[in-house]
Amino acid sequence: MIKLYSSNQCVWCQRLKSYLDSKNISYRELNVCSEQNAADLYRLSGQNAVPVTVIGNTVIVGFDKTAIDRELEKIQQ
């Protein structure tokens, strides 16, 4: 399961969601603005910026295509 922590006004979050959608990758979006549980999980991650993507045990901060593709390849094998 891929988790994507995002916020409503984050341009990079929108770009990341579009990127994952274009690759037909399913993910669970946890909006830190509107979902209390997501905000709690976000604070627990120790990150202070969105987007934050969790793929397996890997946490990727920001829209880092290289890191995201590398982790997606691992879980698709």
C-alpha positions as CSV (number, residue, x, y, z in Angstrom):
1,M,0.0,0.0,0.0
2,I,1.3,3.4,-1.0
3,K,0.4,6.3,1.3
4,L,0.5,9.9,0.1
5,Y,0.4,12.7,2.7
6,S,-0.8,15.9,1.0
7,S,-2.5,19.2,1.6
8,N,-5.1,21.1,-0.3
9,Q,-3.0,23.9,-1.5
10,C,0.2,22.0,-2.3
11,V,1.1,22.2,-6.0
12,W,3.7,19.5,-5.7
13,C,1.1,17.2,-4.1
14,Q,-1.1,17.7,-7.2
15,R,1.8,17.0,-9.5
16,L,2.7,13.8,-7.6
17,K,-0.9,12.6,-7.7
18,S,-1.1,13.2,-11.4
19,Y,2.2,11.4,-11.9
20,L,1.0,8.3,-9.9
21,D,-2.3,8.4,-11.8
22,S,-0.6,8.5,-15.1
23,K,1.3,5.4,-14.2
24,N,-1.9,3.7,-13.0
25,I,-0.5,3.4,-9.5
26,S,-3.1,3.2,-6.7
27,Y,-2.4,5.0,-3.4
28,R,-4.2,6.1,-0.3
29,E,-4.2,9.9,0.1
30,L,-4.0,11.2,3.6
31,N,-4.9,14.9,3.5
32,V,-3.2,16.6,6.4
33,C,-5.6,19.5,6.2
34,S,-8.9,17.7,6.5
35,E,-8.3,14.3,8.1
36,Q,-7.3,14.3,11.8
37,N,-5.9,10.9,11.5
38,A,-3.7,11.9,8.6
39,A,-2.5,14.9,10.4
40,D,-1.5,12.8,13.4
41,L,0.3,10.3,11.2
42,Y,2.0,13.1,9.4
43,R,3.3,14.6,12.7
44,L,4.5,11.2,13.8
45,S,6.6,10.8,10.6
46,G,8.7,13.7,11.7
47,Q,8.3,15.5,8.4
48,N,7.4,19.2,8.1
49,A,6.6,19.4,4.4
50,V,4.3,17.7,1.9
51,P,4.1,15.7,-0.2
52,V,5.4,12.7,1.8
53,T,5.1,9.4,0.1
54,V,5.4,6.1,2.0
55,I,6.2,3.1,-0.2
56,G,6.8,-0.1,1.8
57,N,9.2,1.0,4.6
58,T,10.6,3.9,2.6
59,V,9.6,7.5,3.3
60,I,10.1,10.0,0.4
61,V,9.8,13.7,1.1
62,G,8.9,15.9,-1.8
63,F,8.2,15.0,-5.4
64,D,11.3,12.9,-6.2
65,K,10.5,10.9,-9.3
66,T,13.8,9.0,-9.2
67,A,13.2,7.8,-5.6
68,I,9.6,7.1,-6.3
69,D,10.2,5.1,-9.4
70,R,13.0,3.1,-7.7
71,E,10.7,2.1,-4.8
72,L,7.8,1.4,-7.2
73,E,10.0,-1.0,-9.1
74,K,10.9,-2.8,-5.9
75,I,7.2,-3.5,-5.0
76,Q,6.2,-4.4,-8.5
77,Q,8.8,-7.3,-8.7
